[in-house]
Amino acid sequence: MSGAGKEDDARAAPTVADGAAAPGPRIVLEKVARHYGDCIAVAEASVTLEPGAVHAIVGENGAGKSTLMKIAAGVVVPSSGRVLVDGKPLSPVTAAEAIRRGIGMVHQHFMLVGAFRAVENLVLGSEPVQGPFGRLDLARAAADAEALGRRTGLAVRLDALTSELTVGERQRLEILRVLYRGARALLLDEPTAVLSPQEADELYANLRRLADEGVTVAVVTHRLDEVTRYADDVTVMRGGRVVRAVDAATRAAPPGAGGRARDAAAEEALTRAIMGGEPPPPVEPPPLADDAAPVLRIAGLSLDGDAGQARLSAVDLEVRSGEIVGVAGVEGNGQRELVRALAGLEPAARGSLRVAGREVPWSAPPAARRAFLGVVHEDRHADGLVLEASVGDNLVLGDLAVPAFDEAAAIARRIRDFQVHPTSPALRAAELSGGNQQKLVIARALDRVRAAGAGAALICAQPTRGVDVGAAAAIHAAIGAAASAGMAVLLVSADLGELRRLSHRICVMARGRIVATLPPDADEQRIGRAMLGGEEAA
């Protein structure tokens, strides 16, 4: 083929597809099922995804939501049933064929190469070329992507290293990459799990813009306030089956860019449908004694990044016995570094740390802290679990060097006390739902420090990220029980509702500093202003 032929054959600049191109439903799942041996992940589920609508898929962890979306995206082959795309069967059932047919999926965990520039991740797998030797044409890709980003509101710093992008930018890059390939149906699995409330609102405004242009949007989420505010259609799954469907014809008027008003009654009805009964009672922080003694004391904590920039700057924080102190902030403002420093993973940190009166050097390794300091990191896959190892092995990671440690008893106790399901310790951690994986991490950290009681501190970062209502209630109960036992609890969360329900007070971080300390009933807009650095601590 000549060079001119190659250029003529190259794909045109991407555009958001016209929803009118194919009348009728964009995707129809007809009685699809997926079995893994004796385990039924999805059981004869039927769902219709229309163009021009935002469709929410909700249910408990393990209800089959993600598997259903992966079937629609050709990632998982159904055991029975079929997938129709624009009225025709998806055949063969492969991700490549689904992409060719205009279906794109954004998975819960980012699938980006951190060492690549954003534009290189954007074109990975669909690289534009020019000339007789097929030279990679990144300039054209960047120009096309910038135009698409402006049109959809999904602007990304394309020349930046992906590892240097904010979480929100990486999420936008994942969506932009799918649209760049010409997707007319966008399937997103827990897209707001790692976003701040402001970033989540911005994402849904962009999704609404895409839907208004005819794109089919389906979102798997555990955040029911997002469902009632932004979704047109809702499918509820339980035990692999569709148990309830609400379509646009039975709902209020479609939301505008800012969404509808939050609907507590609708959220409660969805919770009942998800759980098959009454929702668990909310957990409240235990009463805090006026004379409660300080357990966790941080003074002057500072930390510089690799380029010399301040990641933490003179952080002072005290948490008393039985107290739950929330930490709020837009992602990337020092919360992760704070948790890592407390866990012993930032030996270059400066300042002082005292736990129950003992001085703890920042350079003291994690193993030296485990008896009195339990840490739950924000990313269970990166920092909390070995997914290919067994449930039992994950529950005792780091404990086997402890003298007289009873491995079998600890595994059984942690599975029982934290209601891990399935209960078999021989299963791979990867086979558990996200909520039960999170329970493994919580169980290991909390059970370790129970013996220390009032002399221990528990650090929980994003403890309910990506988990369902039931699992979140169990995790909240465990955090409340830790405080009731006299532990000092530091709760880092992007979920303001979670912080307001569980915390005795909320510290807000911005630019690596604590800029405000507020009561949990503070106005949400006031907390939001502080998160943007607009309020200094008293």
N, C-alpha and C positions, 0 to 999 in steps of 0.2 A: 504494500500500500504506500502511496506517495505521502510526503509530508503534508501536502494540502489536504489529502484525504483524511489523514489522521486528525487534522484540526477540524475538518468538517464533521468528523465522527464524534468529536468531543461533546460532552454534555453541555447543554445551554445553561446560562446563569439560573440558579434555582429560584423558584417563586413559591409562595404559599398556594397550594392547589385550589382550583375553583370547585366549591362544593356542588355546583350545579352540573358538573361533568357526568355524574352518575346518579340519577334519581333513585329514591328509595334508601333503605338502610345502608350504611357504609359497611358494617360488619354484623353478621348474624352468627351466633354460636347456637347450634342446634343439638340439644341433649348431649353435650360433650361430657366425657368422663375421663378421668386419669387415675389409674391404679399403680401403686408401687408395691408389688407383692400383695400382701393382705391389707395394706394400707390404702384407703380410698381418699385421695386428695380432692378430687372433684367428682360429683355423682350426678350425671344427667342434668347438667346446668344449661339453661337456655337464656341467652341475653342478647338484646338488640342494641346496637350503638348507632345512633343517627348522626348525620352530618349537621353541623351548626349547633351542637349541644355539648354541654359539660356534664358528663355522666360519672357519678361517684359509685365506687364499689367498696362496701364496708363490711366488717365482720371481725370476729375474734382472730387472734393469731392462730394459724392452722386451719382457718375456715375454708381455704382454697382460693382466696382472692388473687394472690400473685400467680398461682398456677393457672388460673383462668386467663389472666392477661397474657401469660407466656404462651398458652395455647393459641390465643388470638394473634400473637406476634410470630407464630411459627417456631418458637424456641422449644416448645414441648409438643410432642405428637400425642394427640388424644388416643386413649384406649378404645373409645367408641364415640359416635357422633361426628359432626363435621363443622367446618368453619366456612362460611360464605363471605366473600369480599366482593362488594358491588354486585351481589346476586349470583356469583359464580364460585364454585368450590376452590378453596386454597389447596392447590396440588402442584408439586409436592408440598407437604407441610414442612417447610424449612424457613429459617429466618431470612435467608437470601431471597426466597420467593416472596415472602411477606413484604420485605423491603421493596422488591420490584413492583409489587402490587400497591404500594403506597402506605404501608403500615410501619410505623416506627415506635420503638419502645424505649423509654428512659427508665433504667433499673434503679432500685432503691440505693444500691451502693455504686458510687461513681465508677465508670469504666473508662478512665482517662489515664494517660501516661504522664506522670508528673514532670518528667524530664523534658517532655516535648513542649514547644510553644503551643499556644491555644489554636492557632491556625493549622498546625500539623495534626493535632488531635481532631480538628474539624473534618479534615479530608481523609483521615486514616481509613483505608478500605475503599475509597472512591476518589483516588487522587487524580486531579486534572493534569493533563500532559499537553505538550505542544512540540512541534518540530519533528523531523524524521527520526530522531532517536528517543522520542517519548520523554522529553525533559519535564520534570515536575514544575508546574506553573503555580507556585504559591501566591504570586502577586494577583493573578486572576481570581484565585480562590478567596483571597482576602477581600478583594473588591466586591465579589459576589456576596460574601458573608456580611460585609458591612452594610450593603444595601438591604439584605434580608433582615439584619438586626435592626436597622432603622425602621423598617416597615412593621416589624412585629414587636418592637420594644424590647428586644433581647440583645441589646448591645453588650459586647464583650471586648476586653483588651486583647486583640488577636495576636499581638507581638509579644505578650508577656509569657513567661514560663507558666505552665499550668499549675505547678506547685505554689506559685506566688499569687494565684487568683484567690479571691474571697470565696467562701462557700456558695454564696449567692451567684457569683460569676460562673463558678463551675457548673452549677445547676443550669444556668442559662446556656452555657456552652453545650451541655448534653442535649438540651432541647433544640438548639440551633443546628447541631450536627444532624439530628434526625430530619429537621425541615430542609436542610441543605440537600439531603438525598431525595427530596420531593415528596415527603410524607403527606398524605391526606387524612391519616388517622394517627393520633398521638396518644400513646398509652403510657401513663406515668405511675410508677410504684412508689408510694410514700414521698412525693416530691418536696414536701415542706418539713420533713422530719428533721432536717439539719438547718432550717432557716429561722431567722428571727421573725417575730410577728409582722414587722414592716416588710421584710423580704417576701413573706408568704402572701401578703396582700398585693404586693407588686406582681408576683408570679401569677396570681389568679386574674389580675387585671389584664396581663398579657395573654393568658389562656382564653379569657372572654373575647379579647380582640381577635384571636385566631378562630374561635368558634363563630364569631360574627362574619368571618370571611369564608365560612363553609367547612372548616376543618372539624373532624370528629375528635373530641377530647374525652378520654376516660382516665379517671384518677382513683387509685387505691389509696385510702387514707384512714387513719384512726381518729383524726380530729373532726369530731362531729359538728363543731361550730363552723368549720369550713364547709361542710356538706350543706347545712341549712342556709348559709350565707351565699354560696356560690354555685351549687349544683342545680342543673335543670332536672335530671333524672337520677334516681338512686336505686341501686340493687343491694340488698342485704343478703349475705351468705352465712350459713351456719352448718358446720359439719360437712362441708363440701357441696351443699345444696343451696339453691336460691330459695329463700324463705319469704322474701318480700320484695316487691318492686314498686317504685313510685315514679310515674312518668310526668312529663311537663304539663300534661293536660289537667292533672289533679293538684298542681302546685300553684303558688302565688306567681305573680308576674316575674319574668326573667330578671335576674339582678343586673344592675348597671355595673360600671367599672369598679365601684366601691363595694359591691355586694349588697345583699339585703341586710336588714337588722337581724341581730342574733335572735334565734327562736328557741328558748329554753324548753318549751313543751315539745317541740319537734325533736330536739336532741334527746329528751327523755324517752320519747316513743321509739326512736331509733335504737337507743341503748337497750330497751326491753326486747326489741326484735333481734338484736345482735346476741344477747345473752339468753334469750328464751325465758325471760322472767324479770323479776325486779332487779334494778341496778344495785350494786353494793353501796352501802352508806358511805358518804364522804368521810375521809380521815381528817381530823383536825390536830393541830399541834397540842401536846400535853401542857397542862398549866406549868408555868415557869416560876420557881421560887425566887423571891426577892433576894435571898442570900445565896443563890446558886454560885458556886465557885467557878472561876475560869478554868477551862481544860485546855483549849487550843489558843495559843497566843502567837501572833505573827507581828513582827515589828521591823519596819524599814525594808521589807522584801523588795529587792531590785534585781533585774535580770536583763542582760543585753543580748540582742540577736547576733547572728553571725557577722552582719555588716556593721555592728556597733550601735545599732538603733536600740532604744529602750523598749523592751517588751513588757516589763513590769517596773514600776517606779514608786518606791517608798510606800509600799502597801502595808498598812497597819490594820489588823483585824483580830478581834477577840470573840471566842464562842464559849459560853458557859455550859456547865453540866446541865443536861436536859434541854438545851436550847437548840433550835433549828434556825440557822441563819441562811437565807437565800442569797444567791449571787446572780444578778441579772446583767445583761449587756448584749449588745450586738456582737455576733460571732466575730472572733478575731481581735478582741480588745483586751486580751490578757487572761481570759478565763482558763484556757487550755494550759498556759504556762504556769498559772497559779496551782492547778491540780498536779501538774508534772513535778513542780518544785516540792510540793508537800509529799509526793510519792517517792522522792529521792532520785528523780530522773533528770534534775537540773543542778548538778554539783557546782556550777559556776554562780549560782544564786548568792546574793549578799543579803545581810540582815540577820535576824534571829528567829528561831522557831522553838517554842516550848510546848510540850504536851504533858499535862498533869504534873507540872513542876519540873520535868526533866528537860534539859537542853538537848536539842537534836540538831547536829550539824547538817547542813544542806547536802554535804557529801556522803552522809550515812546512807548505805544502800537500802533498797526496799526491804530486803530480808531482815535488816536490823530494826525495822519499824513495825513489823507485822503484828506483834503482840499488843500494840496499843494504838495503831493507826491503820484503819481499813480504807482502801481507796477503790472506787469504781470509776474507771475512765470513760470518756464520752463515746469512744468508738469500740464497741465490744469485739468487733472482728479484728481490728488492728492491734488493740492493747489488752484485750480481756480473755480471748479464747484461742485455742488451737483447734480449728474447725474439723480437721481430719482425725483428731484424737477422740477418745471416748468421753461420754458424759462424766463417768467416774474419774478419769484422769484429769479432766478440766476442773472438777470440783476440788481437787487437792493439789493443783499446780502450786509449787513453791512451799508445800507443807511437809514434804516427805523427809526433809532434813531436821525437822523438829524432834527432839528426843521423846521417845515413848508415844509417838503419834500413832493413833489407831486409825489406819486408812479406811478400812471397811466401815467402821462405826461412823466416821466423819461423813463419808459418802451417803450412807443411809440416812443420817440425821439431816443433812443439807437437802436431800431430795424430799424428805418428809416435811420438814419445817417450812420449806419455801415452795411446796406444792409444784415441783417440777414434773411436767408430763411430756412424753411418756416417762414412766418411772424406771425404766431399764437403764442401769449405768453402763451397759455395754454398747448402747447406740452411739453413733458418731454425733458430735455436737452439731455438725452441719445438718443433720436430719431433724433437728428440733426447730420449731417455729421461732420467730424473732423474740417473742415475749418470753418463751422458755429459755432461750439462750441468755436473755438478760437476767432471768432468775438465777441461772448458774453463777453469773458474775456477782450478783448481789449476795447470794447465799455464801459464796466463798469468802467475800470480804467481811460480811457482818458476823458470820459464825466464828471467824478467827478472833475477833476482838470482843466477843461476848464475855469472856472470862474477866477481862479488864474492867467491864462495866463502866462506872462513873469515871474511871481513869482513862477512858479511850475516846478517840475521835473517829468519826465516820465521814469520809469525803465522797460525796455522790455527784458525779457529773452526768447530766442528761440521763437520769436513771430510767425514765420511761419513754425514751426516744424510740419511736417505731413500734410500740407495743399497744395491745388492745385495752379496752376499758377494764376487763377483769384482771389482766396481768398488772395493769397500772395500779388498780386498787390494792392488789396483794403487795406490790412494791411499796406503795405509800404506807400501808399498814406496818411493813417491816421497818421503814424509816421512823414512823411514829413510835414503834416499840423500842427502837434503839434510844430515842430521846427519853422515853419513859423510864428506861433502865439507867438513865444518868449520863449517857454518852453525849458528847458535843457533836452536832451534825452540821456540816457545811454542804449546802445543796445548791449546785450550779445547774441552772436550767434555762433553756430558751423559751420555755412555756411559762408565761407570766401567770396564767391561771393556776398552774401547779405551785409556783412560788407563793402566790397570795393565799392559797388554801393551807399550805403546810408550814410556812415560815412564821417565826416570831417577829422578825424584821428582815428587810431586804437591803442588801448592799448593791449598789449599781457601779459597774466598771465601765470606764471609757478611756481609751488610749493608755491602757496598762495601769490605771489608777482607780481607786475607789473615790467616786465623785459625789456620791450621795448615800445616806443611810435613811431608809424610809419605812414607815409602818406598812404592814401588808395590805391595809385597806386604803392606801394612798391612791389617789386618782390615777387611772391607767395612763392618761396623757402626761401626767407629771412624771411617772416612771419612764415613759417613752422619751420625754425631753432630757431626762438625766442620762438615759442610754446613749443619747446623741451628744453628751458632754455639756448639756445646758444647765447643770445645777451642781454646785460644789457642796461637799459634805460640810455639815455644821461643825 
